[in-house]
């Protein structure tokens, strides 16, 4: 059973939904819903509305919808007989005791029959032709179908599926489709069964998808919005909340969308991405969460992935447990800001930033990866494909580590290929890699103020009576770099001491030279981290 508690302004409502409860209604109930329009308009149950324990009770059509009323004990409503209010619905689709589906409008019956899909489509087709205002069809009883026909939602339509739909037709099926339309709303949709796509919208404008929950039983993709219709790219798309379970493909995918707003997407045992954005620009994303210890098929995707973006994408929070990867920003996806991540125990790398210029990873935790925690690279020559270069990437405020008994995380940050002008600053990288903590490919990369790591780090012994007191060879192999030192004694001597340092280029590498200014008369160990703050002026090597 799902139990959802919502707060709407000053009124609380409780909606109880049984996934396969076989609920049936009567025509009297449905006509009451159409006429009075509220959850209180339920013929087979009563809602006591007395205050202070009085004996009076509301009639079935009193204080409907709790709109501007104070029904303090709305929780006593018998919600087992209807899934949602039918407020402002032009047509209601419902099922009677004989498993016959009905579509009833305010002027009477629109359609009836044992085929849920055809009755529902008739309800949608019965709305005012050529309208430029929205009209609503609401499904208030559970539906079941073994047909592979889709339900097409036309323009200026609110299609509210408040009761669960069960699919028994097989994989080759799209329950809800809308193509070359505008001003479509799907406030709620509950689905259980095998499908190709749960909701498929092509070349749509002003689309709003509300609260969606799907158990795809090892099949298909949850929600896809793309540009494959006759009217080109989709525009102005809003998706509030999607929960996808047991999907063999992606949870939510967009391709060719301008202006997208996503509230949250939750994926459980998803073989593809929980959220995938392809060729999508001007997008804001709230929360992306995945827990996939047992995906139904082979998986090689991240919880959140962007591919060939037009840029201008922000994501607030990514929480990823046991996915293949937590984050993958693919080639050509630039100008992306990720505010916070928590990526734990991926099957592979933690985050992949592949040729995504001007991208920011602004904080969070990555732990217990199998491979690199963060992999930054560009394959192509940045001079020939500037839009696909790893240039201007910033990773900051991250805690990266592996606390397993047998660590498999090889690097905290691994930079490769044609990377340039990136920054790795203010991160805690202790226990972050078995090979290296930070591996760099470019002399232009800024590395500074990280806990546990720099371009070089370690402990060196300053030898009393020696000049220099210590030399650390090869702290950086790039000649055109700016180097700085952070250092502290492991155990300060009891006598006066002082030391200074310089960096010396030997023709092929930089060495760190440490000299005594005041020799304490005994050896001293020194922990050091060499940073690279860089005097970058924007030249490309």
N, C-alpha and C positions, 0 to 999 in steps of 0.2 A: 504494500500500500504506500502511495505517496501522500505525504501530508505537507501542504505548503501554507505558510502563514505570511500574509502580506499586510502592509500598512498603507492605506490610501488616505492621505491628508489626516483627518482626525478620526477616521473610522477604521477599525480592524475587521478583517474577514478571515474566515477559516474555510479552506476548500479541501475536501477530502476526495481523493480519486482512487478508485479501485481499477486496476489495470484490466482485469478480465472478470468483471463482476456480473456480466449478463443483464445489466439493468434494462428495464423496459418502462415506457411511459404510456399514458392514455391520451386520447385526443383532447379531452377536457383539460388535462394538465398543460398540454402544449398551447392550446388556444388561450389559456390563462396567462401563460408566459408571454405570448405575443401581445395580449391585450394589456396586461398590467406591467409586464417587463421587469421581473426581479426574482432573485433567489428565494424571496419569501413567498413567491407565487407558486407553491408546490402543493398540489391537491392532496397527495397521499401522506403528507407529514405536516406537523404543526410547529410553529416557532413561538414559544412563550416569550412575550415582550414585557411582562410586568416588571416593575422595579420594586426592590425592597421585599421580594418574596410574596407579592400580592397574587390573587387568584385569577385576575383577568388575563385574557389571552387575545392576541391579535387574530383577526380573520385572515384568510389566505392571501388577500390582496391589500392588506394594510401595511403602510410604511415600506413599500417595495424598494428593493435595492439598497436599503439603508442610506439613501441619498438625502443628506441634511436631516437625518433622524438619529436618535440616540438609542439604538437597540443594544443595551448593555450585555444581554445574554444571547447574542446572535449565535454563539457556539452551540446552543441547544437545537438549532435548526437541523432537521433530518435531511442531510445532504446526500444520503444514499440513493436518492431517486432522481437526481439531476446533477450534471457536472458543472454547470455555470448558469449565470443569468442569461436571459435572452433579450436583455435591454437593447432596444433600437435595432433588433434583427428584423429584416424584411421576411426572411424565410428561415424556418427551423427544420433541421433534419433529425428524425428520431426513430426509434424502433419500438414496436409494440410486443405484447406477450407472445405473439405467434411468429416472432422473428421477421416481421415484415417492416421494411423501412418506409418512412413517409417524409415528404417534404411539404410543409404547410406554411402558407403565407397568410397575411392578414385578411385576404379575401377568400381563403379556403385552401383546399388541397391542390398542390402543384403536381405532385407525382407520388407514386407508391410502387412497391415491389420488393422482391427478395434480393435484388442486386444493389448493394450499397453504393457502388461507384456510379451506376446510371441514375439512381435517384438523386444523389448528391450533385451530379452534373446537371440534371434537370433543374435543381434548385438554383444553381448558379446561372443557368441559361434563362431562367424566368425573370431575372432582374431587369430593370428598365433599360431598353435598348438605346444605345447612343448617349448614355448619361455622362455628365461632367461633374457629378457628385458621387460620393461613395455610398454604396448599399451593402448590406451585410447578410451573409448566410452563416448560420451557426449550427454546428453539429453537437447535439447534447446527449446522445446515446452512443455507446460503443458500437463501432462498425467492424465488420469482418468481410474480407473478400478473397476469392481465389482467382479473380480476373486480373489480367495484365494491362488493362486500360488505365490511362492516366486521368486525373481530374484536372481540367484546365481552368485556371483562374483568370478572368478577363480584367480589363482596366477598370479603375474606379470601383474596386471590390474589396470588402473586408471578408475574408474567409477564416472563420474562427472555429478550429477543431478542438473543442474543449474536452471531448471524450476520446479515449484511446482507440486507435485503429489497428487491427491485426491483419497482416498480409500472409496469405498462404499460397500465392500464385507462383512463387519461384523468384529467381534473381532478376530476370529481364523485365523490370517494372519501374516506373516512376510514379509514385502516388500523386504528387502535386507538381504541376508544371504551369509556368506562365512565360509567355514569349511575346516580344514586341509590344509590351503593355506599359502602362503608367499608373501610378497611384494605387498600388496593390498593398494590402495589409494581410499578414497571416499572424494574428496575435498569439495563437496557441496551436501546437500540433504535437500529438502523441502517436508514436508509431512503434509497432513491434512486428518484425518479420524480415524476409530477405528481399532486397531491392537493388537496382542499379544505383539510383539516387533517391533519397527521401523527398527532397524539394529541389527542383531544377528550374532556375529562372534565367532566361536568355534575353539579352538586349532589353532590359527593363529600366524604367526611370521612376524615381520616388517609390522605392520598395521598402517596406517595413516588415521585418520578421521579428516576432516577439519571443515567446518562451517555447522552445522546441526541445523535445526529449525523444530519443530514438534508441531502441535496441535492435541492431541490424542483424544479429544472430550470425555473425561471421561473413556478412556480405557487404558489398557496395560502399557508397559514399553518402554522407548525411545531407549536407546542404551545399549546392553549387550555384554560384551566380557568375555568368560570363557574358561574352559578346558574340555568341554564335548565332544569334537571330538575324533578321533582316535589317534591323535598325542600328547595328554596330554596338559600340561600347555601352555598358550599363552605367547609370549615373545615380548618385544620391541614394545610396543603399544604407539602411540601418538594420543591424542585427543585435537584439538585446541579449539573449541568453540561450545557449545551445548545450545540451548534454548528449553525447554520443557514446554508445557502448557497443563493443564487439563489431566494429567496422573493419572490413577487409581493405578499405581504401581510406580516404581522408575524412575527418570530421566535418570541417567547413573549408570550402575552396572557392576562391574568386579568381577570375581571369578576365582582364579587360574591363576594370571598374574604375570610374572616377568618383571620388568623394565617397568614402566608406567609413562607417562608424560601427564598431563592434564592442559590445559591453563585456561579455565573457563567453568563453568556450571551454567546456570540460570534456575531456576524452578519457575513457576507460577501456583498456585493451583494444587500442586502435593500431592497425597495421601501418597506416599512412601517417600524415600529419594531423594533429588535432586542429591546427589552423594553418592553411597555406594561402598565401597571397601571390598571385602571378599577375604581372603587368598591371598592377593596381597602384594608383597614386592618390595623394591627399587622404590618408587613412589614419584613423585613431583607433587603438585597440586597448581595452581595459585589462582583463585578466585572462590568461591562457593556462589551463591546468591539465596535466595528464598523469595517469597512473596506469601503466601497461605492462604488468609482469607476464601476462599470457595473451598476447595478440593472436588473432585467429589465423594470420598468414605471415609470410616472410616480410620483415620490416627493414627499411633502410632510410627512414625519414625522421625528421626532427619534430618535436612538439610544436614548435613555431618555425615556419620556413617562409622566406620571401624569395622570389625568383623574377629576374628581369623587371624590377620595379621601375616606375617612373620617379620614385623618390617620395619624400615628404610623408614618412610613415613614423608613427610613434606607438610604442607598446608600454603599458605601465608595469605589468607583472607577469613573469613566466615561472610557473612551478611545474617541474618535470621530474617524475620518479619512474625509473626503470623503462624509459623510452629508448629508442635507438640513439638519439641525440636530443639535447634539450633545445638547441637553437641552431639554425642554419640560414645565414644570409648569403644568397647565391649570387653569382656573377651578374653584374649590371644592376644590382639592387643598392643604390646609394641613398644617402641622406636619410638614414634610419636611426632613430633613437630608442634604445631599450633602457627603461628606467631601473628595473630590478629583476634579478633572476634568482631562482633556487633550483639548481640542477643536481640531482643526486642519483648515483648508481646507474648511469646510462650503459647500454650494451657496448657503445663505442665512445667516441669523443663527446666532450661536453657541449662546446659551442664551436661552430665553424663560421668564420668570416672570410668569405671567398670573393675577392675582387669587388668590394662594396665601399666605394669612396665616401668619406665624410660620414661615417657611422660611429655612434657612441654606445658603448656598453657601460652603464652608469652605476652599477653596484649590484651586490648580492653575493651568493655563495655557489661555488661549483666544487663538487667533491666526488671522489671514488669513481673516476672515469677509467675506461679501458683504452688507453691511448692518451692523446693530448687533452688537457682540460679546455684550452682555447687554441684553435688552429687558425692562424691568419696567413693567407697566401694569395698570390696572383700568378696564374700560369702565363697569361699573355703579356707581351711587351707593352708596358703602360704608355709608351709613345704612340703606338698604333691603335690601342683600344683604351683611351683614357677613362671611358665610362665604366670599365671593368677592372680598374686597378685597386689594389689594397693601399689606398692613399688617404691620409687624414683620418685614420681610424683611431679612436681613443678608448682604452680600457682602464677604468678607474674604480676605486672603492670596492674591489672584489676581495673575497676570502676564498682562496683556492687551496685545497689540500686533499690528501688521501690518508684516511685513518684505519684502513684495513690491515689485518695481520700480514697479508701478502699484497702489498701495493702494486697496482698495475697502471697507475697514472704516470705517463712517461715525462711529460713537461707540463708546467703550469701554463706557460704561454709559448707557443711555437710559431715563429714568423718565418715564412719561406717565400721563394719566388721573387717576383718584381714588386716588393713592398716598398713604400717610401712615405716619409713624413708622418709616421704613426706615433702614438704616445701610450706608454704603459706606466701609469703614475698612481701612487697612493693605494697600492694593493698589498695585501698580506698573503705571501706566497710560501710560508713555512710548510714544509712537508708536501710541497706541491708537485714534485716530479722525481722519478727514479733516475732519469738521465740528466736533465738540466731543469732549472727552474724557469729561466728565460733563454730562448734561443733566437738570435736575431739574424736577419738577412740583409739589412740595409744600414748604411752609415747615417742615414737621416733620422732614424728612429730615436725618440726621446724615451729614456728610462730613468726614473728618479723617484725617490721617497717611497720605495716599496719595502715592506718589512720582509727580511730574510733573503732578499735578492737584488741584484743589479746587473750590470753587464759582466761583473765579476764579483765574487764574494768568497770569504773564507777567513782563516786565522793564520797569522804569520808571527814568527818569533823575532823580536828585535834583540839583536845580540849586543851585549855591553862591550864597549871597547872597539866596536867595528864601525867602519865608515864605507858604505852606508850601513845603517843598522839592519836594513832588510831590503831586498829587492824581490818583487813579485813579477815574474815575467809573463808577458802576453795577456794583460788584462783586457785588451781590445785589439783586434786584428785590423780594424779600419783606421786609416790615417786621418781622414777628414772628419774628426769628431771632437766634441767638447767633453772633457772628463772632469769629474769631481769626486771627492772622497768623503765618506762617512766612516769614522773609526772610533773604537773605544778600547781601553785596556781590559783584558779578561780579569786580571787581579792586580790593581795598582800597587807599586812598590811602596815601602815605608819611607823611603828617602825621596828627595826632590828629583823630578824628572821632567823632561820636555822633548817634544819631537816635532818635526815638520816633514812635509812630503812634496814631491813633484812627480810629474809624468814625463817619461823619456821615450822618444821614438827611435827605434834602432834600425829603421829602414824597412821593416816588415811588420812590426807590432809595437804596441805601447807597453812599457814596463812601469810599474809603480815603484818609486824610490822613496825610502823613509830614512831620514837622518836624525841623529840625536841633536837636540839643542842643549839639553842638560842630561848627561849620562847618569843613570841612577846607580851604576856600579853592579847591576845584575840584569840578567835577561828578563824580557817581558813579552808576554803574548798579547797580540793585538787582533781583535775582530775588525774586519774591514768590509765595506761594500763600496764598489766603484759605480757611480752613476754617470749618466750621459745626458746632461740638461740641454745640450745642443744650441748652437747659434745658427739656427735655420732661417734663411731669408727667402725661402720659397723656390730656390733653384731645384730643378729636377736633374738627377745625375744622368 
